[in-house]
Every structure is written in C-alpha cells, then in structure tokens.
C-alpha cells in the first residue's frame, strides 16, 4: 500500500461501517463519530459488516486517498462497537492491512539463513 508513512495517528472506527460510503461519507464519520478533523493528517480505518473488507482514508496534503481491501479468506481483527474508536501505531496499521492480528502478532522464529 502506498500510504501515509510512519508516525501518523491511526484511528479505527470500532464496530461496523457501511462499505457503500465514499470519501465524503467516511470523512463525515471521522468528524462526527471519531471527533477528528478529516484533513488533519490522521488515518481513518473502517470495517464492513462481514469483516472481510476495510477502507482506509487519509489526507495527503493535496486531497483524500481512499484504499479498499477485501480479504479472500478470513476476517480483519476488530474491536467491538462499544469501544467507539481505537488508536493504532503505523506498524499496527501495516499488520492490519496484511490481515495479521495487530492485537496479538505472532512473530514466530526469525528467518533461517541460507548459505
């Protein structure tokens, strides 16, 4: 994903979001529900009802960027709706984008050296 880079503020809209919403609708959710300025440099992440799709919205300084990902298998890990909003690091956002559970990453063993 061509994205906002490291050190950005990342907000998850906990619960379910209507994935038919576009940039205007998601910007309104960022402002009204998450209480954040949509063009303030933060990244906003929304998940659909089935849990297999997310939309990522952010302002790059010139306009809004909207990324959409649908998993072939599995679901994106997500907090319950009662949590309202969750804050992630840019590393956790990268894990989420790859379908890794950012709450409990499985680091496993380091790669074996060949040679």
N, C-alpha and C positions, 0 to 999 in steps of 0.2 A: 504494500500500500504506500503510495506517495502521501506522506502525511505531515503533520504539524511538527514533528521532531521531538526532542527530549525536553523535559522540564515544563511541559504545558499542564494546565489544570484540566482534568478529565472528570466529567460528571456523567453518571449513569442515571437515567430516568427509571427508577425501580418500578416493577410491575409491567403492565402490557401497554404498548403503544400501537395505534392503528397504522399499519405499514403503508396505507394509501396516502399518508401525509407526505407532502413535498417540503421544500426548503421553507416556505412561508409558514406552514403548519407546525413544523418542528421548531422553527425559531420562536413561534408563539408559545409552544410548550416550554422551551428553555427559559423564556422570560416569565411566564405565568406560574408554572409548576416548580421549576428549579430555582427561580428567583435570581437568574443570572442574565447579564447583558449578552445577547446572542453574538454580537460583533465585538466582544471584549477579548477575544483571543483564546477562549477556552474551547475544549472539545466536548461535544454532547453526544451520548450514545443511547440509542433507543432499541428495544427488542420487541418483536412481534408476538402474537398470542401463542403460536405453536412452538416458539423458542428456537427455531432453526434459522432465523434471519435477524440481522441487525442493520441499523442505519447509523452512520457516524457523520455528524455535522460540525463544521468549523469554518471560521472566517480567516482567510489567509492574508488579509490586508487589502485585497482588491475586490473580493467577492466571497460568497459562500461556496464551500466544497461539500458535496454530499456523496458519501460512499455507502454502498449497499452490498451486503454479503449474505448468501444463502448457503447453509451447510448441506452437503449431500447426505450425511449421516450425523446423527447426534443433535444435541441442543447446546446453545450457549449458556454457560453458568450465569445465574442472575439472582440478585437479592429479591426478597418478597416485596409486594407493593406497599406494605406498611412501613418500609424503610424510607420511602419518599425519594431520596437521592443518595447516591453513594459516590465517594471521591476515589479515584484511582490514580496511580502513577502512570507515566508514559510507558514504563516496562509492563505494567499490568494490562494496559490497553493493547500492547503488542501481543501479549499472551491471549487475551480475549479474542482478538482478530484471528488468531491461528486456531481458535477453538480449544485452547488449553484453559483448565480451570484456574483462573488467576487467584482464587482464594486459597488453593492448596496445590501449587505446582509440583509436579513430580520431576525432580531434577535428574534422578537416575544416576547411573555411573558416567564418568567422563568418557569421551570418545577414545577408542583404542588407537594407539599409534601404529601405523603401518610402516614397515620398512626395516 
